Amino acid sequence: MSQKNYISHYENLKNKWTQREKKLHERLWQKHKDALEWLTRHTAHLTASAASIVMLTVTPNLLPSSIATPASAQVAPPKDPNLTPSVTPPNIQTNEQFGQLNKRMFLINDLYNKLPTTVVPLTPDQEERITGILSVRFGLKISAELNGIRLNQNYGYIGEEQHLVRYPGDSMNTMFSSQADVQKYWGSGMAPGRGAWGYWADSAANLTPQDIQEEKWYIAVPTFLSLGYNQNVAKYNSFFKYRKMLVVNPQNGKAVVADIADSGPSPWTGKQLGGSPEVMNYLDRQDGAQKGPVLYFFIDDSNINVPLGPINIQ
């Protein structure tokens, strides 16, 4: 099935589920408030399979049939040994984040049966299904390939990168605009060299707000491993330069719009891409090994004005 048909399929499903999900929210809240409030606070510490089990446990007869697949038919996503579910949920006061959490849980279940059991390159069929889901859930045109160019992988381990120097003389002392960011990200440090595309500006005075956002929400991908790169280096570099991508943590449903500002990592690292400290922090990929699995796809040029940073599910 073509990607276009999959997008159309999920648009139809989304319209069909809209009213049903509204009723589902009300029924879940009335019947399972304590468990779901607990889940809101602990999503970052659950594996995808554990979170899905909690959701399926409290809603076995309420989920749409295409999501509520029997456990025996489900393919579990890779488990992170550093993340373990907490024990019995306590009684918790009302949490206003339930709405977005519920959407994330639906996304987790959308992806649950589509991902391979290990972190390996996706098959063409898996790519089509997953980009269809993400396109509808985030309201963007998502693709594994644009203009005949694609990365070597779209599902892989992401590791934390350091901040990139933005202009001559830039340093950790000039990187942050708030004390809160200093305390949170100072320890990540700054890379000794420039990013793949050089400086963003020739001086601090010429650094634009867009430049600041591009460094803050950047990712590094192995552009050099793309098929055809060595035969068309200039063309490929022009394509990849600050190209926007949707990066999704399939284990908690969180996502960011990031831009490609560096090239790497090398295959021997065991990681397929890298993320800025801010990207890693938002996606909750701060496990002990400083890496975890994510999905990452191109955002079509028609969505060029979508802002960088965290993005909510529609």
Legacy VTK file of the C-alpha trace (Angstrom):
# vtk DataFile Version 3.0
C-alpha trace
ASCII
DATASET POLYDATA
POINTS 314 float
0.000 0.000 0.000
1.355 3.451 -0.864
2.165 6.025 1.822
-0.580 8.256 0.416
-3.138 5.505 0.906
-1.923 4.844 4.435
-2.243 8.530 5.337
-5.761 8.550 3.915
-6.534 5.386 5.865
-5.400 6.875 9.148
-7.157 10.173 8.473
-10.394 8.202 8.120
-9.655 6.282 11.299
-8.837 9.496 13.137
-12.160 11.048 12.156
-13.960 7.868 13.169
-12.229 7.735 16.543
-12.615 11.392 17.503
-16.031 11.091 19.145
-15.237 7.654 20.508
-12.042 8.917 22.145
-13.946 11.784 23.819
-16.320 9.283 25.396
-13.389 7.044 26.232
-11.665 9.883 28.106
-14.729 10.427 30.273
-15.234 6.744 31.015
-11.547 6.171 31.775
-11.461 9.164 34.091
-14.515 8.026 36.026
-13.497 4.395 36.380
-9.683 4.402 36.527
-8.706 7.863 37.756
-6.113 6.756 40.338
-4.262 4.402 38.006
-4.129 6.885 35.122
-3.030 9.760 37.370
-0.228 7.582 38.653
0.709 6.717 35.057
0.903 10.439 34.205
3.671 10.911 36.738
5.510 7.709 35.921
5.383 7.501 32.094
9.049 8.506 31.827
10.035 5.467 33.914
8.011 2.859 32.057
9.130 0.764 29.126
6.812 0.848 26.136
5.562 -2.649 26.851
4.882 -1.864 30.510
3.026 1.334 29.662
0.971 -0.456 27.048
0.097 -3.210 29.495
-1.161 -0.628 31.997
-3.260 1.048 29.303
-4.640 -2.238 28.028
-5.340 -3.410 31.579
-7.599 -0.469 32.369
-9.198 -0.304 28.903
-9.440 -3.829 27.460
-12.948 -3.326 26.048
-12.773 0.387 25.251
-9.884 0.717 22.815
-10.599 0.752 19.056
-10.294 -2.757 17.641
-7.316 -1.861 15.426
-5.364 -0.815 18.550
-6.558 -3.308 21.155
-4.708 -6.278 19.668
-4.514 -9.457 21.775
-1.269 -9.700 23.725
-0.360 -12.927 21.937
-0.304 -11.091 18.597
1.699 -8.108 19.762
5.357 -7.575 18.971
7.059 -6.022 21.981
9.366 -3.076 21.312
12.911 -3.234 22.657
13.158 -2.978 26.438
15.640 -0.669 28.117
17.145 -2.547 31.092
17.765 0.761 32.864
14.060 1.624 32.921
11.801 -0.394 35.172
8.182 0.187 36.160
7.430 1.304 39.693
5.344 -0.723 42.098
1.650 -0.428 42.918
0.324 3.058 42.010
-0.751 5.187 44.995
-3.813 7.392 45.187
-2.935 10.694 43.512
-4.782 13.998 43.235
-6.340 15.082 39.897
-3.751 15.783 37.163
-4.588 18.144 34.309
-2.067 16.461 32.011
-4.337 13.446 31.502
-5.514 14.634 28.072
-2.075 14.792 26.429
-0.973 11.663 28.262
-3.937 9.767 26.868
-3.004 10.856 23.332
0.555 9.685 23.929
-0.717 6.339 25.150
-2.779 5.947 21.981
0.330 6.747 19.918
2.347 4.167 21.864
-0.291 1.562 21.067
-0.474 2.697 17.416
3.251 1.991 17.107
3.323 -1.043 19.373
2.651 -3.685 16.724
4.564 -1.903 13.970
8.059 -1.841 15.474
10.555 -4.700 15.158
11.528 -6.585 18.314
15.078 -5.216 18.098
16.466 -1.831 17.053
17.186 -2.504 13.385
16.408 -0.722 10.084
12.700 -0.703 9.299
11.284 -2.598 6.342
9.550 -0.575 3.578
6.169 -1.774 4.861
6.996 -0.743 8.422
8.149 2.668 7.191
4.900 3.253 5.312
2.720 2.230 8.230
4.658 4.263 10.796
4.977 7.431 8.701
1.233 7.196 8.038
0.524 7.054 11.761
2.900 9.911 12.598
1.593 12.107 9.760
-1.932 11.897 11.122
-1.117 12.065 14.819
1.093 15.154 14.467
-0.641 16.815 11.526
2.528 16.913 9.430
3.688 15.280 6.216
6.259 12.753 7.409
8.454 10.721 5.064
11.435 8.385 5.103
12.556 9.758 1.723
12.502 13.219 0.149
13.829 14.246 -3.260
15.222 10.756 -3.738
17.360 11.056 -0.592
17.023 8.955 2.542
19.070 8.142 5.617
20.502 4.666 6.112
18.121 4.099 9.054
14.967 5.651 10.589
14.783 3.690 13.831
17.861 3.620 16.008
19.628 4.441 19.230
20.125 8.120 20.001
22.964 9.300 22.222
23.564 12.652 23.862
25.721 15.196 22.022
27.399 18.318 23.368
26.399 21.872 22.530
27.809 23.316 19.295
29.716 26.560 18.978
27.485 29.076 17.175
29.953 31.874 16.359
33.645 32.665 16.924
34.204 33.133 20.655
31.013 31.348 21.697
31.343 29.350 24.927
29.317 27.752 27.698
29.316 31.141 29.422
27.371 32.666 26.511
25.256 29.646 25.559
22.283 29.984 27.903
19.602 32.625 28.390
18.395 31.507 31.832
19.896 30.276 35.066
17.604 27.269 34.947
19.193 26.160 31.647
22.663 26.750 33.070
21.935 24.414 35.961
20.317 21.806 33.741
22.683 21.692 30.759
26.053 23.104 31.836
27.432 19.651 32.526
26.885 18.584 28.913
29.729 20.799 27.767
30.570 22.123 24.300
32.019 20.167 21.384
35.635 21.116 20.596
34.882 21.655 16.888
32.133 23.266 14.847
29.054 21.494 13.558
28.833 20.042 10.063
27.771 23.388 8.545
30.214 25.615 10.416
29.235 28.653 12.456
25.662 29.901 12.503
26.853 33.534 12.586
30.094 35.501 12.370
29.501 37.187 15.743
27.203 37.228 18.755
25.595 40.420 17.446
24.509 38.651 14.237
23.145 35.524 15.918
19.415 35.308 15.184
16.635 33.717 17.284
16.331 31.036 14.582
20.060 30.286 14.907
19.639 29.835 18.647
16.739 27.429 18.170
18.600 25.422 15.521
21.509 24.813 17.879
19.241 24.122 20.838
17.137 21.486 19.074
19.713 19.911 16.781
20.428 16.295 15.965
23.425 14.628 14.355
22.777 11.949 11.734
25.252 9.913 9.636
24.681 11.744 6.365
27.792 10.056 4.952
26.071 6.663 5.146
23.209 7.705 2.861
23.081 5.831 -0.437
24.604 8.032 -3.145
26.230 10.517 -0.743
29.803 10.005 -1.945
28.753 10.562 -5.563
26.806 13.772 -4.787
28.399 15.325 -1.692
27.449 18.941 -2.436
23.852 18.052 -3.360
23.368 15.890 -0.278
24.927 18.416 2.098
22.646 21.121 0.718
19.665 18.844 1.328
20.654 17.847 4.864
21.691 21.322 6.078
19.310 22.195 8.963
16.747 19.798 7.503
13.836 19.377 9.931
12.992 15.946 11.242
10.389 14.538 13.594
12.044 12.557 16.389
9.746 10.345 18.476
10.376 8.303 21.581
8.088 5.294 20.962
8.294 4.271 24.605
6.572 7.378 25.984
5.008 9.093 22.937
7.029 12.309 23.331
8.292 14.009 20.166
10.357 16.977 19.033
10.910 18.778 15.759
14.681 18.859 15.368
17.108 20.006 12.672
20.198 18.313 11.272
23.186 20.411 12.355
25.941 17.825 12.572
27.067 14.594 10.951
27.596 11.397 12.922
27.945 9.293 14.957
30.271 6.634 13.607
28.852 3.091 13.365
31.332 1.724 15.922
29.650 3.768 18.695
26.571 1.534 18.593
24.380 4.627 18.097
22.590 5.683 14.925
22.130 9.396 15.711
22.829 11.990 18.368
20.688 14.633 20.035
21.410 17.920 21.767
21.111 17.958 25.568
17.706 19.634 25.198
16.455 17.003 22.744
17.592 14.176 25.006
16.095 15.785 28.095
12.659 16.344 26.553
12.440 12.858 25.049
13.413 11.312 28.397
16.306 9.518 26.797
18.493 10.208 29.821
19.111 6.604 30.758
22.337 5.334 32.220
23.923 4.660 28.845
22.851 8.083 27.518
21.106 6.420 24.611
17.736 4.915 23.767
15.619 4.006 20.701
13.793 6.688 18.708
12.024 7.031 15.371
13.232 9.852 13.117
11.763 10.916 9.777
11.937 13.876 7.417
9.290 16.582 7.656
8.080 17.503 4.172
9.085 20.941 2.865
5.427 21.995 2.881
5.753 22.065 6.689
8.872 24.230 6.622
7.405 26.752 9.078
6.723 24.226 11.823
8.653 25.474 14.890
11.577 23.593 16.333
11.195 21.998 19.737
8.581 19.846 21.500
5.438 19.083 19.522
2.113 17.849 20.895
-0.068 15.169 19.364
-3.177 16.598 17.725
LINES 1 315
314 0 1 2 3 4 5 6 7 8 9 10 11 12 13 14 15 16 17 18 19 20 21 22 23 24 25 26 27 28 29 30 31 32 33 34 35 36 37 38 39 40 41 42 43 44 45 46 47 48 49 50 51 52 53 54 55 56 57 58 59 60 61 62 63 64 65 66 67 68 69 70 71 72 73 74 75 76 77 78 79 80 81 82 83 84 85 86 87 88 89 90 91 92 93 94 95 96 97 98 99 100 101 102 103 104 105 106 107 108 109 110 111 112 113 114 115 116 117 118 119 120 121 122 123 124 125 126 127 128 129 130 131 132 133 134 135 136 137 138 139 140 141 142 143 144 145 146 147 148 149 150 151 152 153 154 155 156 157 158 159 160 161 162 163 164 165 166 167 168 169 170 171 172 173 174 175 176 177 178 179 180 181 182 183 184 185 186 187 188 189 190 191 192 193 194 195 196 197 198 199 200 201 202 203 204 205 206 207 208 209 210 211 212 213 214 215 216 217 218 219 220 221 222 223 224 225 226 227 228 229 230 231 232 233 234 235 236 237 238 239 240 241 242 243 244 245 246 247 248 249 250 251 252 253 254 255 256 257 258 259 260 261 262 263 264 265 266 267 268 269 270 271 272 273 274 275 276 277 278 279 280 281 282 283 284 285 286 287 288 289 290 291 292 293 294 295 296 297 298 299 300 301 302 303 304 305 306 307 308 309 310 311 312 313
